[in-house]
């Protein structure tokens, strides 16, 4: 009996502590490229979009699940970390949220203030890869890149059944992009949408 009471007491204390630590926040509001964005949880979910996002793609033939850890020392992030990244690094101009999908897939909807850099554009075989790396803040001298002033990135794709994000991250690392400047949002649009978080469908 005493053990049961003690266990219940510990659970109550643990639950109270967790409630104090869990960030139950209001809408996240931030500015990107002079435009104000708001991330909130919607009351309805577009089932058609979710069904489309649930399908595997050519980049990850069925059956397929992307890895939980995409590369050593590259953190895997959840929704709250992505929102924090948007509200801080993206708003301050120090970071970018990268959508690694093809434009046709992005047309299904995307995370507000994200920018589209399809995975294939950072492949070593792409003749414009170096220009993209420099657009991200890297400096090149005699064929060698310096990433000291490169932007911090968080990369996502359609979700756990695709590998566009992991491909993009792998190629960024191969080019010399530092691991401490890259984050991986594995949940992607599938988890973001099913969580009821704000999406955008406007063309960019």
N, C-alpha and C positions, 0 to 999 in steps of 0.2 A: 504494500500500500504506500509506504513512504517513498519507495523507488518511483512509483507511478506519479506521485505528487511532485517529486523532484524533477522527473522527466518533463512533466507538463509545465512546471515553472521555468525550466531551462528553455523549452520550446517557446514559451511566451516572451521571455527575454530576448531570445534569438530573433523572433519575428518582429519585435519592437525595434531591435537594432537594425534589422534589415530594412524595415520601413523608413527609418530615419536616413539610411544610406542610399536607398533607391531614389534616383532623381525623377520624381514625379513633377515634371515641369510644365509650364504653359507653352504656347506656341514659340518655336524658335524663329526669330526674325533677324535677317542679316542682309547686307547689301553686296552685290556682285556686279561689276561693270556699270555702276551707277543705277542699277535696278534693285528694288527691294523685293526680297523673297521671304515667304513664310512657310515653315514646315510644321504641319499639324497632323493629327490623326483624323481621317475622314470617317463619316458614319457609314458610308457605303463603299463597296468594292466592285470594280468592274470585272465581272466574271469572265467575259470574253477575252480581255487582256491577260488575265491570270492563266487561262487555259492555253493561250498562245505562248506565254512565257514558260509554261511547264514542259513544252516540247523540247526534245533534244535537238541539237543543231549539227551541221556538218563538221563543226569543229570538235564535237564530242559525241561520236556515234553511240547509239543506244546498245546496251545499257551503259550509262556513264554517270559518274559523280566526280566533280572537281575536288582536289585535295583540300583538307582543312588548312594545312600549312603549305603555301605556294612556294616558299623559298626560305632558307635559313635566315633568321634575323629580320624577316619581313612580317610585321604583325598582322594577324587576321582580326578584322574589326567587326563590331556589331553596329546596330542602327544608332544607338546613342553616341558612339564614337564618331560615326559619320556626321551626325548632326553637329557635334562639337567641332569637328574639323571644318565644316561649312561656316559655323558661326565665328570661328577664330582665324585659322590660316587662310581660308578662302576669302573671307571678308577683308582681311588685312592685306591681301594681295601676295601672300607668301606661299599659297598652295592652290592646287587645282584638283577638282574631283573629275576623274577621267572615266568616260563611258567607252569601253573597248569594243562595243558591238558595231556592226555595219550600220550605215544610215537607215537602211530599210527596216532593220530590227529596232533601232532607236525610235522610229516613227510610232511604235506601239506605245511610247511614253517613256519618260526619263526622269531622273531625279533633278529637281530644280537647281540651276546654277552649275550643272555638270557640263563638261565640254566633250565633244566626240572626237576621239582619236582611235580609229579602228586598229585592231591588233596588227594587221598586216602592214600598216604604215611604218611600224618601228622594226620590222624584220630587216636583217642585215642586207638582204637582196634589194630592198627598196632604195632607189637612187636618191630619194628625197629624205631619207631617214635623218641625215646629219642636220638638215634644216629644221626638222621637227624637234630634235634634241636641243638645238640652239634656241628655238622658240620657247622651250621649257626652261631656259636660263643657263644652259651649258655654254661654255666658251671653248672654242677650238683653236689650237695653234699647231701648225705643221702636222696635222692629222691626229693630234692627241687632244682629248676632251678634258676639260676641267669642270667639275660639277659643284664646285664650292658654292656658287650662287644660284644653283638650280633650284627650282621650286619643289616643295613637298607635294607628293601626289598620293591620292587614294584612288585605286582602280577597281571598277566593278564591271559586270556584264549582265546577262539575262538571269543568272542564278547558278545554283549548284549543278545543273545539268549541262553547263557549257564551259568552255575553257578559254574564251577570248581574253579574259582578264589575266589568267595565269600565263598565257602565251605572251601577252604584252609585257608583263612584269619580267618574265624570263629574258626577253630580248632587251629590255631596259638595263637589266643587271649585266647582261653580256656586253653591252656598250659601255659599261662602267658606272652607270647610275648607282649612287650609294644606297644601300639597304635602309639606312636610317631616314631616307627621304621618301620611302615608299610604304604605303599601307595597302591592304587587300580586303575589300568588302566582299566576302564570299557569297553572302545572301543575295546580292544583286537585286535586280528589279523584281524577281519573283517574291522574295521575302519582304522587300520594301513595300510592294503593292499589297500583299496579303496582310501586312501589318496595318494597312489603312493609312499609310503615310502619304503626304502630298506628292503628286507627280505633275509633270508638265508635258504638254503635247504640242507646244508651239514650235514652229520651225526655227532653226538657228543657222 
